[in-house]
Structure formats: C-alpha cells, structure tokens
Amino acid sequence: MRLEPDLHGNLRISCEHILMSTALGLVLISGLARHLPRRLLYALAESAAALALPFFERRRLRIRNNLQRIRPDDSARQLNRAASEVFAETARYYADLAILPTITPRQVLERHLHVSGLDHLLDAHRSGRGVVLTTAHISNPEVAVKALAALDIPAVALVEQLKDPRHLDAVNAARAAVGVEFLTATQTGVASALRTLRSGGVVCILWDRDRQGGGACVPFFGRQARFPAGAIDLAIRADAEVLPLYAVRRPGPDRLQFDVTFMPPLELLLKGNRALDTRTNIAGLARLFEPIIAEHAHLWRVAESPWAPCRDTPWDDPHPREHPAEARP
C-alpha cells in the first residue's frame, strides 16, 4: 500500500488504495470468520479501525464536519470521539458482512434482531402494490434485508455502483449469501427492480448518499444537501409504497444485536410533475430521518458531505403539508 503526501506534507492513502485494501480486508475477515470466535473478530475489526485513523485524516475530518453540522452543540472532544466511533462502526459493518453468511436468515431474525413495526411491512406487502424499503447508512441496514428472506418476502436490493470493481465484487460476494439478490444501480438493475415492484415485491434501497450525482438538493439540518432520487423515483414509476426503516446496533459485548424499526409508509405528495414530485418527497424523507440521524450520528457511516454539492439557498416547499387531502392515500 503506497502512502502519498497531501498538500500539507502529511501522509495519506489514496482512494484507490482504500478500496483495494477494503476488498482484501473483507476477504481476510471472511476467512477468519470461519475460525475465530465472533467477539474476537469484532475486537480485531475495532482495533484495526483505531490503528487506521492516523492514515485516514482527511476522511476523519469529513466525518467530523458532518457530525458538527448534525450536532452543532457538541464539544470538540465529543465530535472527535463520535468520528472515531463512525470508523469503528464501519469496521463492524465489514465484520458483519463476513459473519452474516454463516447464519441462516431465520437465526438472524430470531436471535439477532429486535424488531418493532413489522406489521407496517407485512401490511404494505399484502396490499400487492410493491414496497420500496428505504433506509440510511446507520449501523448495518442489511441485517433487515436478511430478515426478509426469513419472512419469505420476495425482495431485491439495489446498491450503488463503485468505482473499483474489486471492492464491489468482494462486497457483493458477501452480500450474496444473505438470501436476497443484490443488483447494481445500472439501467439493467433499475429495470429489474421496477419489475419486482410491479409484481408486488420489495426493493431495498438506501437514500442518504449520492455518489453517482444527479440527486436533488433539499433541506437537511438547516442547509441544502443533495440526496439520490432512487427510492422516490422507483416508487413513483411503479406506484409503490415507500416504507422507511432503520437498524441500530445495540451496545454491549454481542456486537451482532440490532434494534430494527419499520416505520409507517411515507405519504407521497404527487402533483403530476415527476421532477418536482421527486424532489418534494426526497425532502420529506430527509425530514423524517433528521431526528433519527441526529440521535445516532456516531453510527451514520457517511464520509462524504451531502451539503457540499448544493448552494445554500432558501427553501420553499412547493407542496405544503397543510393540505392533507392532497397527499396520496
């Protein structure tokens, strides 16, 4: 792995090497997961994250800046501690990827998830309209995806494209054992997701990181931030329900314990202008998740700034919610 000096002469690791080392690390952890006790594997992952911090200073600062936007009243010490915890949680996520294939979906659901609001998912699925199950990068939302396989709910997950195919291949190889098909968000993948929705199935998608560009700028913690249109666009095109959820890792010695919360379906506001409708409902999704991300900011695994791509302009909601009759039933 090559260290490169930044503008200030400090050593840093290039993005290419981060992706390569992540892919190799995931392969290594997957091998260790077959032989090491689970607690030891998580302890090693957390130690590796702590040791890596000095080499990822730019990334740590971006995460810290995000946290400062979300928690402006936190002290410098609190922000630094939270940024370190985001690194640790990311390491735990990769440990999860290595461990989950060794556990059946039924075991995950019964032994590792503490679920609330499951009726929201079951009712939405029974409606036959198709369900867009959307969440943020808090802890590991893929544990909820694995639970779908235990419930015999037909589902696919639509995931972002990654620049480095080695990273994507390594991650998707681990995900493939979850019991749900993972599709890359290409034209082919989106078409397959739409077919799943129109046949009454479930599509799982994250809404809070716009790596591919082309998203919408909406209010988020007092400033304009850009988020991808995927979840809302799929729902509008397929006339599907949008069901938000989030998964939070429980504190304690057993790192593979999660609180999973399914929320009521999002009421989409539709006026017939697809671009405007998409932006308005992305804003609604961001507004819904704001307090959740604020509470669990130390577990929000987003290193990029969602605010950077947007000009900080005033926001006028074109579809005010003072008129509930205009919301889609």
PAKOL-899589 format. One record per residue (C-alpha): x, y, z; residue in three letters; residue number from 1. Coordinates in Angstrom, 2 decimals, decimal comma, always signed. Each point is the difference from the previous one (the first is absolute). Last residue first. Example, Ala and Ser with C-alpha at 12.3 -4.5 7.8 and 13.67 -1.06 7.14 Angstrom:
<atoms>
{u=+13,67 v=-1,06 w=+7,14 rodren=SER lumvo=2}
{u=-1,37 v=-3,44 w=+0,66 rodren=ALA lumvo=1}
</atoms>
This chain:
<atoms>
{u=-53,91 v=+7,83 w=+0,05 rodren=PRO lumvo=329}
{u=+2,23 v=+2,41 w=-1,92 rodren=ARG lumvo=328}
{u=+0,24 v=+3,30 w=+1,77 rodren=ALA lumvo=327}
{u=-2,11 v=+2,82 w=-1,39 rodren=GLU lumvo=326}
{u=-2,66 v=-0,45 w=+2,66 rodren=ALA lumvo=325}
{u=+2,68 v=+0,71 w=+2,58 rodren=PRO lumvo=324}
{u=+0,15 v=+3,68 w=-1,02 rodren=HIS lumvo=323}
{u=+2,22 v=+1,69 w=+2,59 rodren=GLU lumvo=322}
{u=+2,75 v=-2,24 w=-1,30 rodren=ARG lumvo=321}
{u=+1,38 v=+2,65 w=-2,32 rodren=PRO lumvo=320}
{u=+0,82 v=-1,28 w=-3,51 rodren=HIS lumvo=319}
{u=+2,35 v=+2,54 w=-1,55 rodren=PRO lumvo=318}
{u=+2,04 v=+0,15 w=+3,23 rodren=ASP lumvo=317}
{u=+2,03 v=+3,19 w=-0,22 rodren=ASP lumvo=316}
{u=+3,59 v=-0,49 w=+1,02 rodren=TRP lumvo=315}
{u=+2,51 v=+2,82 w=+0,25 rodren=PRO lumvo=314}
{u=+3,31 v=-0,61 w=-1,76 rodren=THR lumvo=313}
{u=+3,22 v=-1,59 w=+1,29 rodren=ASP lumvo=312}
{u=+1,48 v=-1,07 w=-3,31 rodren=ARG lumvo=311}
{u=+0,13 v=-3,75 w=-0,18 rodren=CYS lumvo=310}
{u=+2,82 v=-2,47 w=-0,78 rodren=PRO lumvo=309}
{u=+1,69 v=+0,44 w=+3,42 rodren=ALA lumvo=308}
{u=-3,08 v=-0,67 w=+2,15 rodren=TRP lumvo=307}
{u=-0,04 v=-3,81 w=-0,32 rodren=PRO lumvo=306}
{u=+3,57 v=-0,04 w=+1,34 rodren=SER lumvo=305}
{u=+1,66 v=-3,34 w=-0,71 rodren=GLU lumvo=304}
{u=+1,01 v=-2,29 w=+2,88 rodren=ALA lumvo=303}
{u=-3,41 v=-1,57 w=+0,57 rodren=VAL lumvo=302}
{u=-0,10 v=-2,82 w=+2,56 rodren=ARG lumvo=301}
{u=-2,58 v=+1,43 w=+2,41 rodren=TRP lumvo=300}
{u=+0,72 v=-1,87 w=+3,27 rodren=LEU lumvo=299}
{u=+1,30 v=+3,01 w=+1,97 rodren=HIS lumvo=298}
{u=-2,93 v=+1,99 w=-1,42 rodren=ALA lumvo=297}
{u=-2,50 v=-2,29 w=+1,75 rodren=HIS lumvo=296}
{u=-2,31 v=+2,56 w=+1,62 rodren=GLU lumvo=295}
{u=+0,55 v=+2,60 w=-2,73 rodren=ALA lumvo=294}
{u=-0,48 v=-2,66 w=-2,69 rodren=ILE lumvo=293}
{u=-3,37 v=-0,94 w=+1,48 rodren=ILE lumvo=292}
{u=-1,02 v=+3,64 w=+0,50 rodren=PRO lumvo=291}
{u=+0,76 v=+0,80 w=-3,66 rodren=GLU lumvo=290}
{u=-1,49 v=-3,19 w=-1,45 rodren=PHE lumvo=289}
{u=-3,54 v=+1,31 w=-0,56 rodren=LEU lumvo=288}
{u=+1,20 v=+3,34 w=-1,37 rodren=ARG lumvo=287}
{u=+2,30 v=-1,76 w=-2,47 rodren=ALA lumvo=286}
{u=-2,89 v=-2,17 w=-1,19 rodren=LEU lumvo=285}
{u=-2,27 v=+3,00 w=-0,40 rodren=GLY lumvo=284}
{u=+2,68 v=+1,85 w=-1,95 rodren=ALA lumvo=283}
{u=+0,35 v=-3,03 w=-2,26 rodren=ILE lumvo=282}
{u=-3,78 v=+0,30 w=-0,39 rodren=ASN lumvo=281}
{u=+0,20 v=+3,56 w=-1,27 rodren=THR lumvo=280}
{u=+2,89 v=-0,74 w=-2,34 rodren=ARG lumvo=279}
{u=-1,76 v=-2,95 w=-1,61 rodren=THR lumvo=278}
{u=-3,29 v=+1,87 w=-0,36 rodren=ASP lumvo=277}
{u=+1,79 v=+2,92 w=-1,65 rodren=LEU lumvo=276}
{u=+1,74 v=-2,25 w=-2,51 rodren=ALA lumvo=275}
{u=-3,13 v=-2,08 w=-0,63 rodren=ARG lumvo=274}
{u=-2,43 v=+2,89 w=-0,44 rodren=ASN lumvo=273}
{u=-3,37 v=-1,70 w=+0,49 rodren=GLY lumvo=272}
{u=-0,78 v=+1,61 w=+3,34 rodren=LYS lumvo=271}
{u=+0,95 v=-2,83 w=+2,36 rodren=LEU lumvo=270}
{u=+0,66 v=+0,21 w=+3,73 rodren=LEU lumvo=269}
{u=+1,08 v=-3,42 w=+1,24 rodren=LEU lumvo=268}
{u=-1,15 v=-1,06 w=+3,44 rodren=GLU lumvo=267}
{u=+2,89 v=-2,06 w=+1,34 rodren=LEU lumvo=266}
{u=-1,03 v=-3,45 w=+1,17 rodren=PRO lumvo=265}
{u=+0,07 v=-0,51 w=+3,78 rodren=PRO lumvo=264}
{u=+3,42 v=-0,70 w=+1,54 rodren=MET lumvo=263}
{u=+1,86 v=-3,30 w=+0,27 rodren=PHE lumvo=262}
{u=+2,44 v=+0,07 w=+2,91 rodren=THR lumvo=261}
{u=+2,90 v=-2,43 w=+0,38 rodren=VAL lumvo=260}
{u=+1,91 v=-0,11 w=+3,30 rodren=ASP lumvo=259}
{u=+3,14 v=-1,97 w=-0,67 rodren=PHE lumvo=258}
{u=+2,17 v=-2,61 w=+1,74 rodren=GLN lumvo=257}
{u=+3,13 v=-1,29 w=-1,75 rodren=LEU lumvo=256}
{u=+2,48 v=+1,90 w=+2,18 rodren=ARG lumvo=255}
{u=-0,57 v=-2,30 w=+2,97 rodren=ASP lumvo=254}
{u=+2,04 v=+1,71 w=+2,74 rodren=PRO lumvo=253}
{u=-2,41 v=+2,90 w=+0,40 rodren=GLY lumvo=252}
{u=-1,41 v=+2,95 w=-1,88 rodren=PRO lumvo=251}
{u=-2,81 v=-0,84 w=-2,43 rodren=ARG lumvo=250}
{u=+0,57 v=+0,60 w=-3,70 rodren=ARG lumvo=249}
{u=-2,69 v=+2,18 w=-1,50 rodren=VAL lumvo=248}
{u=-2,14 v=-1,00 w=-2,99 rodren=ALA lumvo=247}
{u=-2,24 v=+2,46 w=-1,84 rodren=TYR lumvo=246}
{u=-3,22 v=-0,22 w=-1,97 rodren=LEU lumvo=245}
{u=-1,95 v=+2,06 w=-2,51 rodren=PRO lumvo=244}
{u=-2,85 v=-1,54 w=-2,05 rodren=LEU lumvo=243}
{u=-0,72 v=+1,62 w=-3,36 rodren=VAL lumvo=242}
{u=-3,05 v=-1,61 w=-1,61 rodren=GLU lumvo=241}
{u=+0,01 v=-0,69 w=-3,72 rodren=ALA lumvo=240}
{u=-1,52 v=+1,71 w=-3,02 rodren=ASP lumvo=239}
{u=+2,82 v=-1,53 w=-2,10 rodren=ALA lumvo=238}
{u=+1,34 v=+3,26 w=-1,45 rodren=ARG lumvo=237}
{u=-0,73 v=+2,00 w=+3,15 rodren=ILE lumvo=236}
{u=+1,52 v=-2,60 w=+2,33 rodren=ALA lumvo=235}
{u=+3,11 v=-0,41 w=-2,15 rodren=LEU lumvo=234}
{u=+0,53 v=+3,77 w=-0,13 rodren=ASP lumvo=233}
{u=-0,39 v=+0,33 w=+3,76 rodren=ILE lumvo=232}
{u=+2,61 v=-2,62 w=+0,84 rodren=ALA lumvo=231}
{u=+2,42 v=+1,00 w=-2,77 rodren=GLY lumvo=230}
{u=+0,02 v=+3,79 w=+0,25 rodren=ALA lumvo=229}
{u=+3,40 v=+0,25 w=+1,63 rodren=PRO lumvo=228}
{u=+0,70 v=+2,59 w=+2,72 rodren=PHE lumvo=227}
{u=+1,52 v=+3,47 w=-0,16 rodren=ARG lumvo=226}
{u=+0,04 v=+2,27 w=+3,03 rodren=ALA lumvo=225}
{u=-1,37 v=+3,53 w=+0,45 rodren=GLN lumvo=224}
{u=+0,54 v=+1,33 w=+3,50 rodren=ARG lumvo=223}
{u=-1,90 v=+0,06 w=+3,30 rodren=GLY lumvo=222}
{u=+0,58 v=-3,60 w=+1,05 rodren=PHE lumvo=221}
{u=-1,03 v=-1,31 w=-3,41 rodren=PHE lumvo=220}
{u=-2,03 v=+2,09 w=-2,44 rodren=PRO lumvo=219}
{u=-0,07 v=-1,38 w=-3,58 rodren=VAL lumvo=218}
{u=+2,42 v=-0,13 w=-2,92 rodren=CYS lumvo=217}
{u=-1,00 v=-2,74 w=-2,45 rodren=ALA lumvo=216}
{u=+2,06 v=-2,84 w=-1,42 rodren=GLY lumvo=215}
{u=+1,84 v=-0,14 w=-3,31 rodren=GLY lumvo=214}
{u=+3,30 v=-1,13 w=+1,46 rodren=GLY lumvo=213}
{u=+1,25 v=-3,59 w=+0,12 rodren=GLN lumvo=212}
{u=+1,23 v=+0,17 w=+3,59 rodren=ARG lumvo=211}
{u=-3,30 v=+1,30 w=+1,36 rodren=ASP lumvo=210}
{u=-0,15 v=-1,35 w=+3,56 rodren=ARG lumvo=209}
{u=-3,17 v=+0,06 w=+2,15 rodren=ASP lumvo=208}
{u=-2,69 v=-2,05 w=-1,77 rodren=TRP lumvo=207}
{u=+0,99 v=-3,63 w=+0,42 rodren=LEU lumvo=206}
{u=-2,01 v=-2,55 w=-1,97 rodren=ILE lumvo=205}
{u=-1,98 v=-3,18 w=+0,65 rodren=CYS lumvo=204}
{u=-2,50 v=-1,08 w=-2,67 rodren=VAL lumvo=203}
{u=-2,98 v=-2,08 w=+1,11 rodren=VAL lumvo=202}
{u=-2,34 v=-2,04 w=-2,18 rodren=GLY lumvo=201}
{u=-3,50 v=+0,65 w=-1,32 rodren=GLY lumvo=200}
{u=+0,62 v=-0,91 w=-3,66 rodren=SER lumvo=199}
{u=+0,36 v=+3,67 w=-0,89 rodren=ARG lumvo=198}
{u=+2,65 v=+0,36 w=+2,71 rodren=LEU lumvo=197}
{u=+2,11 v=-2,91 w=-1,26 rodren=THR lumvo=196}
{u=-0,28 v=+1,21 w=-3,60 rodren=ARG lumvo=195}
{u=+1,17 v=+3,45 w=+1,11 rodren=LEU lumvo=194}
{u=+3,02 v=-1,53 w=+1,75 rodren=ALA lumvo=193}
{u=+0,91 v=-1,95 w=-3,15 rodren=SER lumvo=192}
{u=-0,13 v=+3,19 w=-2,07 rodren=ALA lumvo=191}
{u=+2,17 v=+1,78 w=+2,60 rodren=VAL lumvo=190}
{u=+2,59 v=-2,78 w=-0,17 rodren=GLY lumvo=189}
{u=+0,13 v=+0,05 w=-3,80 rodren=THR lumvo=188}
{u=+0,41 v=+3,78 w=-0,12 rodren=GLN lumvo=187}
{u=+2,72 v=-0,30 w=+2,64 rodren=THR lumvo=186}
{u=-0,60 v=+0,24 w=+3,74 rodren=ALA lumvo=185}
{u=+1,82 v=-3,24 w=+0,85 rodren=THR lumvo=184}
{u=-2,33 v=-2,79 w=+1,05 rodren=LEU lumvo=183}
{u=+0,15 v=-2,01 w=+3,24 rodren=PHE lumvo=182}
{u=-2,16 v=-3,14 w=+0,12 rodren=GLU lumvo=181}
{u=-1,28 v=-0,89 w=+3,47 rodren=VAL lumvo=180}
{u=+1,03 v=-3,13 w=+1,92 rodren=GLY lumvo=179}
{u=+2,89 v=+1,63 w=+1,88 rodren=VAL lumvo=178}
{u=+2,57 v=-2,20 w=-1,72 rodren=ALA lumvo=177}
{u=+0,28 v=+2,44 w=-2,90 rodren=ALA lumvo=176}
{u=+1,02 v=+2,82 w=+2,35 rodren=ARG lumvo=175}
{u=+3,46 v=-1,43 w=+0,57 rodren=ALA lumvo=174}
{u=+0,62 v=-0,39 w=-3,73 rodren=ALA lumvo=173}
{u=-1,54 v=+3,44 w=-0,49 rodren=ASN lumvo=172}
{u=+2,61 v=+1,59 w=+2,27 rodren=VAL lumvo=171}
{u=+2,94 v=-1,74 w=-1,67 rodren=ALA lumvo=170}
{u=-1,28 v=+0,66 w=-3,52 rodren=ASP lumvo=169}
{u=-0,68 v=+3,67 w=+0,73 rodren=LEU lumvo=168}
{u=+3,46 v=+0,52 w=+1,54 rodren=HIS lumvo=167}
{u=+1,72 v=-1,75 w=-2,88 rodren=ARG lumvo=166}
{u=-2,14 v=+1,93 w=-2,50 rodren=PRO lumvo=165}
{u=+1,47 v=+3,32 w=+1,23 rodren=ASP lumvo=164}
{u=-2,17 v=+2,96 w=-0,90 rodren=LYS lumvo=163}
{u=-2,99 v=-1,25 w=+1,97 rodren=LEU lumvo=162}
{u=-3,55 v=-0,12 w=-1,30 rodren=GLN lumvo=161}
{u=-2,72 v=+0,55 w=+2,54 rodren=GLU lumvo=160}
{u=-2,20 v=-2,79 w=+1,31 rodren=VAL lumvo=159}
{u=-3,52 v=-1,18 w=-0,88 rodren=LEU lumvo=158}
{u=-1,19 v=-2,76 w=+2,31 rodren=ALA lumvo=157}
{u=-2,43 v=-2,65 w=-1,21 rodren=VAL lumvo=156}
{u=-2,99 v=-1,44 w=+1,79 rodren=ALA lumvo=155}
{u=-2,53 v=-2,82 w=+0,00 rodren=PRO lumvo=154}
{u=-1,34 v=-0,26 w=+3,58 rodren=ILE lumvo=153}
{u=+0,52 v=-3,48 w=+1,43 rodren=ASP lumvo=152}
{u=+0,20 v=+1,43 w=+3,56 rodren=LEU lumvo=151}
{u=+3,46 v=-1,50 w=+0,56 rodren=ALA lumvo=150}
{u=+1,18 v=+1,55 w=-3,28 rodren=ALA lumvo=149}
{u=-1,30 v=+3,36 w=+1,17 rodren=LEU lumvo=148}
{u=+2,14 v=-0,32 w=+3,14 rodren=ALA lumvo=147}
{u=+3,13 v=+0,22 w=-2,16 rodren=LYS lumvo=146}
{u=-1,08 v=+3,43 w=-1,17 rodren=VAL lumvo=145}
{u=-0,36 v=+1,11 w=+3,63 rodren=ALA lumvo=144}
{u=+3,60 v=-1,05 w=+0,64 rodren=VAL lumvo=143}
{u=+0,94 v=+2,02 w=-3,09 rodren=GLU lumvo=142}
{u=-0,78 v=+3,24 w=+1,84 rodren=PRO lumvo=141}
{u=+3,37 v=-0,18 w=+1,78 rodren=ASN lumvo=140}
{u=+0,83 v=+2,86 w=+2,38 rodren=SER lumvo=139}
{u=-1,80 v=+3,05 w=-1,45 rodren=ILE lumvo=138}
{u=+0,57 v=+0,42 w=-3,75 rodren=HIS lumvo=137}
{u=-3,60 v=+1,08 w=-0,58 rodren=ALA lumvo=136}
{u=-3,20 v=-1,87 w=-0,85 rodren=THR lumvo=135}
{u=-2,46 v=-0,86 w=-2,71 rodren=THR lumvo=134}
{u=-2,39 v=-2,89 w=-0,57 rodren=LEU lumvo=133}
{u=-1,75 v=+0,72 w=-3,29 rodren=VAL lumvo=132}
{u=-3,10 v=-2,18 w=+0,19 rodren=VAL lumvo=131}
{u=-2,12 v=-1,52 w=-2,75 rodren=GLY lumvo=130}
{u=-3,68 v=+0,64 w=-0,53 rodren=ARG lumvo=129}
{u=-1,27 v=-3,38 w=+1,19 rodren=GLY lumvo=128}
{u=-1,60 v=+1,40 w=+3,15 rodren=SER lumvo=127}
{u=+1,38 v=-3,02 w=+1,87 rodren=ARG lumvo=126}
{u=+3,50 v=+1,46 w=-0,22 rodren=HIS lumvo=125}
{u=-1,11 v=+3,26 w=+1,60 rodren=ALA lumvo=124}
{u=-1,76 v=-1,88 w=+2,80 rodren=ASP lumvo=123}
{u=+3,05 v=-2,21 w=+0,64 rodren=LEU lumvo=122}
{u=+2,39 v=+2,95 w=+0,02 rodren=LEU lumvo=121}
{u=-2,09 v=+2,15 w=+2,34 rodren=HIS lumvo=120}
{u=-0,68 v=-3,09 w=+2,14 rodren=ASP lumvo=119}
{u=+3,74 v=-0,24 w=+0,65 rodren=LEU lumvo=118}
{u=-0,17 v=+3,21 w=+2,03 rodren=GLY lumvo=117}
{u=+2,57 v=-1,10 w=+2,54 rodren=SER lumvo=116}
{u=+2,75 v=-2,56 w=-0,43 rodren=VAL lumvo=115}
{u=+2,72 v=-1,14 w=+2,38 rodren=HIS lumvo=114}
{u=+2,36 v=-1,79 w=-2,36 rodren=LEU lumvo=113}
{u=+2,80 v=-2,43 w=+0,87 rodren=HIS lumvo=112}
{u=-1,51 v=-3,27 w=+1,17 rodren=ARG lumvo=111}
{u=-3,36 v=-0,39 w=-1,77 rodren=GLU lumvo=110}
{u=+0,55 v=+1,99 w=-3,20 rodren=LEU lumvo=109}
{u=+3,65 v=-0,94 w=-0,45 rodren=VAL lumvo=108}
{u=-0,74 v=-3,65 w=+0,78 rodren=GLN lumvo=107}
{u=-2,79 v=-0,04 w=-2,60 rodren=ARG lumvo=106}
{u=+2,26 v=+1,60 w=-2,61 rodren=PRO lumvo=105}
{u=+2,60 v=-2,74 w=+0,59 rodren=THR lumvo=104}
{u=+3,37 v=+0,92 w=+1,49 rodren=ILE lumvo=103}
{u=+3,42 v=-0,57 w=-1,64 rodren=THR lumvo=102}
{u=-0,73 v=+2,57 w=-2,73 rodren=PRO lumvo=101}
{u=-0,49 v=+2,60 w=+2,78 rodren=LEU lumvo=100}
{u=+3,54 v=-0,26 w=+1,37 rodren=ILE lumvo=99}
{u=+2,14 v=+1,51 w=-2,77 rodren=ALA lumvo=98}
{u=-2,41 v=+2,81 w=-0,81 rodren=LEU lumvo=97}
{u=-0,42 v=+0,67 w=+3,73 rodren=ASP lumvo=96}
{u=+3,78 v=+0,41 w=+0,34 rodren=ALA lumvo=95}
{u=-0,23 v=+2,55 w=-2,79 rodren=TYR lumvo=94}
{u=-2,68 v=+1,86 w=+1,96 rodren=TYR lumvo=93}
{u=+2,10 v=-0,22 w=+3,17 rodren=ARG lumvo=92}
{u=+2,80 v=+1,84 w=-1,81 rodren=ALA lumvo=91}
{u=-2,46 v=+2,69 w=-1,06 rodren=THR lumvo=90}
{u=-1,19 v=+0,25 w=+3,60 rodren=GLU lumvo=89}
{u=+3,57 v=+0,53 w=+1,19 rodren=ALA lumvo=88}
{u=+0,57 v=+2,78 w=-2,53 rodren=PHE lumvo=87}
{u=-3,29 v=+1,64 w=+1,03 rodren=VAL lumvo=86}
{u=+1,13 v=-0,37 w=+3,63 rodren=GLU lumvo=85}
{u=+3,16 v=+1,97 w=-0,75 rodren=SER lumvo=84}
{u=-2,14 v=+2,82 w=-1,37 rodren=ALA lumvo=83}
{u=-2,16 v=-0,13 w=+3,15 rodren=ALA lumvo=82}
{u=+3,06 v=+0,32 w=+2,25 rodren=ARG lumvo=81}
{u=+1,30 v=+2,93 w=-2,00 rodren=ASN lumvo=80}
{u=-3,40 v=+1,70 w=+0,11 rodren=LEU lumvo=79}
{u=-0,30 v=-0,50 w=+3,76 rodren=GLN lumvo=78}
{u=+3,48 v=+1,41 w=+0,58 rodren=ARG lumvo=77}
{u=-0,70 v=+3,02 w=-2,17 rodren=ALA lumvo=76}
{u=-3,15 v=+0,65 w=+2,04 rodren=SER lumvo=75}
{u=-3,46 v=-0,80 w=-1,34 rodren=ASP lumvo=74}
{u=-2,44 v=+2,88 w=-0,49 rodren=ASP lumvo=73}
{u=+0,06 v=-0,14 w=-3,80 rodren=PRO lumvo=72}
{u=-1,12 v=-3,64 w=-0,10 rodren=ARG lumvo=71}
{u=-0,99 v=-0,71 w=-3,62 rodren=ILE lumvo=70}
{u=+2,29 v=+2,56 w=-1,61 rodren=ARG lumvo=69}
{u=+2,80 v=-0,92 w=+2,41 rodren=GLN lumvo=68}
{u=-0,54 v=-3,67 w=-0,83 rodren=LEU lumvo=67}
{u=+0,40 v=+0,67 w=-3,70 rodren=ASN lumvo=66}
{u=+3,19 v=+1,95 w=+0,67 rodren=ASN lumvo=65}
{u=+1,30 v=-2,89 w=+2,12 rodren=ARG lumvo=64}
{u=-0,66 v=-2,43 w=-2,83 rodren=ILE lumvo=63}
{u=+1,88 v=+2,22 w=-2,41 rodren=ARG lumvo=62}
{u=+2,82 v=+0,36 w=+2,53 rodren=LEU lumvo=61}
{u=+0,26 v=-3,77 w=+0,44 rodren=ARG lumvo=60}
{u=+0,15 v=-0,48 w=-3,77 rodren=ARG lumvo=59}
{u=+2,80 v=+2,52 w=-0,28 rodren=ARG lumvo=58}
{u=+1,84 v=-1,60 w=+2,91 rodren=GLU lumvo=57}
{u=-0,14 v=-3,52 w=-1,38 rodren=PHE lumvo=56}
{u=+3,52 v=-1,20 w=+0,85 rodren=PHE lumvo=55}
{u=-0,18 v=+1,16 w=+3,62 rodren=PRO lumvo=54}
{u=-3,34 v=-1,84 w=+0,47 rodren=LEU lumvo=53}
{u=+1,18 v=-3,41 w=-1,24 rodren=ALA lumvo=52}
{u=+1,14 v=-1,25 w=+3,42 rodren=LEU lumvo=51}
{u=-3,43 v=+0,71 w=+1,49 rodren=ALA lumvo=50}
{u=-1,78 v=-1,75 w=-2,87 rodren=ALA lumvo=49}
{u=+2,30 v=-3,03 w=+0,29 rodren=ALA lumvo=48}
{u=-0,77 v=-0,22 w=+3,72 rodren=SER lumvo=47}
{u=-3,73 v=+0,06 w=-0,75 rodren=GLU lumvo=46}
{u=+0,34 v=-2,78 w=-2,57 rodren=ALA lumvo=45}
{u=+2,15 v=-2,10 w=+2,36 rodren=LEU lumvo=44}
{u=-2,56 v=+0,38 w=+2,79 rodren=ALA lumvo=43}
{u=-2,78 v=-0,92 w=-2,43 rodren=TYR lumvo=42}
{u=+1,82 v=-3,21 w=-0,95 rodren=LEU lumvo=41}
{u=+0,75 v=-0,80 w=+3,64 rodren=LEU lumvo=40}
{u=-3,67 v=+0,31 w=+0,89 rodren=ARG lumvo=39}
{u=-0,98 v=-2,33 w=-2,86 rodren=ARG lumvo=38}
{u=+2,37 v=-2,78 w=+1,00 rodren=PRO lumvo=37}
{u=+2,57 v=-0,64 w=-2,73 rodren=LEU lumvo=36}
{u=+0,06 v=-2,80 w=-2,59 rodren=HIS lumvo=35}
{u=-2,58 v=+0,59 w=-2,72 rodren=ARG lumvo=34}
{u=-0,04 v=+3,77 w=+0,58 rodren=ALA lumvo=33}
{u=+3,76 v=+0,10 w=-0,65 rodren=LEU lumvo=32}
{u=-0,51 v=-0,82 w=-3,66 rodren=GLY lumvo=31}
{u=-2,69 v=+2,63 w=-0,42 rodren=SER lumvo=30}
{u=+2,24 v=+2,48 w=+1,83 rodren=ILE lumvo=29}
{u=+2,79 v=-0,60 w=-2,53 rodren=LEU lumvo=28}
{u=-2,30 v=+0,39 w=-3,02 rodren=VAL lumvo=27}
{u=-1,42 v=+3,17 w=+1,55 rodren=LEU lumvo=26}
{u=+3,49 v=+1,36 w=+0,61 rodren=GLY lumvo=25}
{u=+1,01 v=-0,63 w=-3,60 rodren=LEU lumvo=24}
{u=-3,03 v=+1,93 w=-1,25 rodren=ALA lumvo=23}
{u=+0,54 v=+2,78 w=+2,53 rodren=THR lumvo=22}
{u=+3,70 v=+0,18 w=-0,90 rodren=SER lumvo=21}
{u=-0,86 v=+0,44 w=-3,68 rodren=MET lumvo=20}
{u=-2,64 v=+2,63 w=+0,74 rodren=LEU lumvo=19}
{u=+2,32 v=+1,95 w=+2,29 rodren=ILE lumvo=18}
{u=+2,83 v=-0,35 w=-2,52 rodren=HIS lumvo=17}
{u=-2,07 v=+1,62 w=-2,72 rodren=GLU lumvo=16}
{u=-1,10 v=+2,77 w=+2,38 rodren=CYS lumvo=15}
{u=+3,64 v=+0,89 w=+0,63 rodren=SER lumvo=14}
{u=+1,55 v=-0,56 w=+3,42 rodren=ILE lumvo=13}
{u=+1,31 v=+3,01 w=+1,87 rodren=ARG lumvo=12}
{u=+3,29 v=+1,24 w=+1,30 rodren=LEU lumvo=11}
{u=+0,22 v=+3,60 w=+1,15 rodren=ASN lumvo=10}
{u=+1,96 v=+2,50 w=-2,10 rodren=GLY lumvo=9}
{u=-2,61 v=+2,72 w=+0,29 rodren=HIS lumvo=8}
{u=-1,34 v=-0,43 w=-3,53 rodren=LEU lumvo=7}
{u=-0,27 v=-3,76 w=+0,52 rodren=ASP lumvo=6}
{u=+2,90 v=-2,44 w=-0,12 rodren=PRO lumvo=5}
{u=-0,73 v=-3,46 w=-1,47 rodren=GLU lumvo=4}
{u=+0,28 v=-3,33 w=+1,81 rodren=LEU lumvo=3}
{u=+0,18 v=-3,08 w=-2,24 rodren=ARG lumvo=2}
{u=-1,51 v=-3,33 w=+1,03 rodren=MET lumvo=1}
</atoms>
